[in-house]
Amino acid sequence: MHYASDNTGPVHPKVMEALLRANEGYAPAYGAEALTREVTNQIREIFEAPDAVVHLVATGTAANSLLLASHTAPWDTIFCSRVSHIHEDECNAPEFYCGGAKLTLVPTEDGKMSPAGLRAAIEAEETRGVHGPQRGPVSLTQATEKGTVHTLEELCALTEVAREFRLRTHMDGARFANALSTLGCSPAEMTWKAGIDMLSFGGTKNGLMGVEAAILFDPARDTEFQLRRKRGAHLFSKHRYLAAQMQAYLTDNLWLDMAAAANAACQNLADGFREAPGANLMYRPEANILFARLPRSTHRRLFAAGAEYHLWNGYLESGAEDERIAARFVTDWSANPSDTERFLSLL
């Protein structure tokens, strides 16, 4: 009953097999081997973007920070949601890699910012000349940190606001595959066709050991990204081990199959929560993340039985037994239906 994070799940066996194949013999370093070229072409084909620039890094923080830094001056501000990963969970890495740029937080509802909220945040900046921050890129998260998913119409409305102010748009796609599975659209439709300029294409949360693709749909910033990646210590010498993971991920739609499995497991959980006494969902679960409030006594029973998940507010140790405490539950590709059945029986 492992629902703490999709980061805690195992690597898919096909990915491990690909790593073993990559480990045979010798290959050029720093991404100069054939495997990286093949993966680059795979991603370009999947995204219908023959001119896109693709670079592999080991972490989502690196992908987000290096992409944003390539489009942000030190005196700029990046517009992002209050619950974005770049604000809450990356230890100021975007600000660090951007050389001191700041983040302007846009209010959200169910994890998603609105066009009106984004417009108000943008209009409030670049109003004080040299005394205040200048307007920088907009960063959107798909799927959001609350488990919700922007529709294509919502994405287009947000990028339209950014374009009106001549700002670039970044997508944090740590759970990109989960969102794509929900919407049933093409990768191109959810990115550059919707006005996205750069994408952190996640894999680590969806069955990979550790690799993300930083995709620039406009190749003009390629040189700067490459220099920042090297200077920032994120250019792997044995790059083929990153490429091997990504190639296995993309082959025969493994990435979509794993995301669909994770989403289905989350929906099974959600159905059980809707029927459980004393439980209520906080947001509509649209990908592989579920937030719910449960009585403290229920949390005690679940934890005692071995369930793993994170409380989002409150403490287990003290307080009224019937007090409802929020918690987050995340499913991954390997979620076992029998474990979910056991969990819901306990719930």
Secondary structure in CASP SS format (residue, H / E / C, confidence):
PFRMAT SS
TARGET T0000
AUTHOR 0000-0000-0000
METHOD secondary structure of the structure
MODEL  1
M C 1.00
H E 1.00
Y C 1.00
A C 1.00
S C 1.00
D C 1.00
N C 1.00
T C 1.00
G C 1.00
P C 1.00
V C 1.00
H C 1.00
P H 1.00
K H 1.00
V H 1.00
M H 1.00
E H 1.00
A H 1.00
L H 1.00
L H 1.00
R H 1.00
A H 1.00
N C 1.00
E C 1.00
G C 1.00
Y C 1.00
A C 1.00
P C 1.00
A C 1.00
Y C 1.00
G C 1.00
A C 1.00
E C 1.00
A H 1.00
L H 1.00
T H 1.00
R H 1.00
E H 1.00
V H 1.00
T H 1.00
N H 1.00
Q H 1.00
I H 1.00
R H 1.00
E H 1.00
I H 1.00
F C 1.00
E C 1.00
A C 1.00
P C 1.00
D C 1.00
A C 1.00
V E 1.00
V E 1.00
H E 1.00
L E 1.00
V E 1.00
A C 1.00
T C 1.00
G H 1.00
T H 1.00
A H 1.00
A H 1.00
N H 1.00
S H 1.00
L H 1.00
L H 1.00
L H 1.00
A H 1.00
S C 1.00
H C 1.00
T C 1.00
A C 1.00
P C 1.00
W C 1.00
D E 1.00
T E 1.00
I E 1.00
F E 1.00
C E 1.00
S E 1.00
R C 1.00
V C 1.00
S C 1.00
H H 1.00
I H 1.00
H H 1.00
E H 1.00
D C 1.00
E C 1.00
C C 1.00
N C 1.00
A H 1.00
P H 1.00
E H 1.00
F H 1.00
Y H 1.00
C C 1.00
G C 1.00
G C 1.00
A C 1.00
K E 1.00
L E 1.00
T E 1.00
L E 1.00
V E 1.00
P C 1.00
T E 1.00
E E 1.00
D C 1.00
G C 1.00
K E 1.00
M E 1.00
S C 1.00
P H 1.00
A H 1.00
G H 1.00
L H 1.00
R H 1.00
A H 1.00
A H 1.00
I H 1.00
E H 1.00
A C 1.00
E C 1.00
E C 1.00
T C 1.00
R C 1.00
G H 1.00
V H 1.00
H H 1.00
G C 1.00
P C 1.00
Q E 1.00
R E 1.00
G E 1.00
P E 1.00
V E 1.00
S E 1.00
L E 1.00
T E 1.00
Q C 1.00
A C 1.00
T C 1.00
E C 1.00
K C 1.00
G C 1.00
T C 1.00
V C 1.00
H C 1.00
T C 1.00
L H 1.00
E H 1.00
E H 1.00
L H 1.00
C H 1.00
A H 1.00
L H 1.00
T H 1.00
E H 1.00
V H 1.00
A H 1.00
R H 1.00
E H 1.00
F C 1.00
R C 1.00
L C 1.00
R C 1.00
T E 1.00
H E 1.00
M E 1.00
D E 1.00
G E 1.00
A C 1.00
R C 1.00
F H 1.00
A H 1.00
N H 1.00
A H 1.00
L H 1.00
S H 1.00
T H 1.00
L H 1.00
G C 1.00
C C 1.00
S C 1.00
P C 1.00
A C 1.00
E C 1.00
M C 1.00
T C 1.00
W H 1.00
K H 1.00
A H 1.00
G C 1.00
I C 1.00
D C 1.00
M E 1.00
L E 1.00
S E 1.00
F E 1.00
G C 1.00
G C 1.00
T H 1.00
K H 1.00
N H 1.00
G C 1.00
L C 1.00
M C 1.00
G C 1.00
V C 1.00
E E 1.00
A E 1.00
A E 1.00
I E 1.00
L E 1.00
F C 1.00
D C 1.00
P H 1.00
A H 1.00
R H 1.00
D H 1.00
T H 1.00
E H 1.00
F H 1.00
Q H 1.00
L H 1.00
R H 1.00
R H 1.00
K H 1.00
R H 1.00
G C 1.00
A C 1.00
H C 1.00
L C 1.00
F C 1.00
S C 1.00
K C 1.00
H C 1.00
R H 1.00
Y H 1.00
L H 1.00
A H 1.00
A H 1.00
Q H 1.00
M H 1.00
Q H 1.00
A H 1.00
Y H 1.00
L H 1.00
T H 1.00
D H 1.00
N H 1.00
L H 1.00
W H 1.00
L H 1.00
D H 1.00
M H 1.00
A H 1.00
A H 1.00
A H 1.00
A H 1.00
N H 1.00
A H 1.00
A H 1.00
C H 1.00
Q H 1.00
N H 1.00
L H 1.00
A H 1.00
D H 1.00
G H 1.00
F H 1.00
R H 1.00
E H 1.00
A C 1.00
P C 1.00
G C 1.00
A C 1.00
N E 1.00
L E 1.00
M C 1.00
Y C 1.00
R C 1.00
P C 1.00
E C 1.00
A C 1.00
N C 1.00
I E 1.00
L E 1.00
F E 1.00
A E 1.00
R E 1.00
L E 1.00
P E 1.00
R H 1.00
S H 1.00
T H 1.00
H H 1.00
R H 1.00
R H 1.00
L H 1.00
F H 1.00
A H 1.00
A C 1.00
G C 1.00
A C 1.00
E E 1.00
Y C 1.00
H E 1.00
L E 1.00
W C 1.00
N C 1.00
G C 1.00
Y C 1.00
L C 1.00
E C 1.00
S C 1.00
G C 1.00
A C 1.00
E C 1.00
D C 1.00
E C 1.00
R E 1.00
I E 1.00
A E 1.00
A E 1.00
R E 1.00
F E 1.00
V E 1.00
T C 1.00
D C 1.00
W C 1.00
S C 1.00
A C 1.00
N C 1.00
P H 1.00
S H 1.00
D H 1.00
T H 1.00
E H 1.00
R H 1.00
F H 1.00
L H 1.00
S H 1.00
L H 1.00
L C 1.00
END
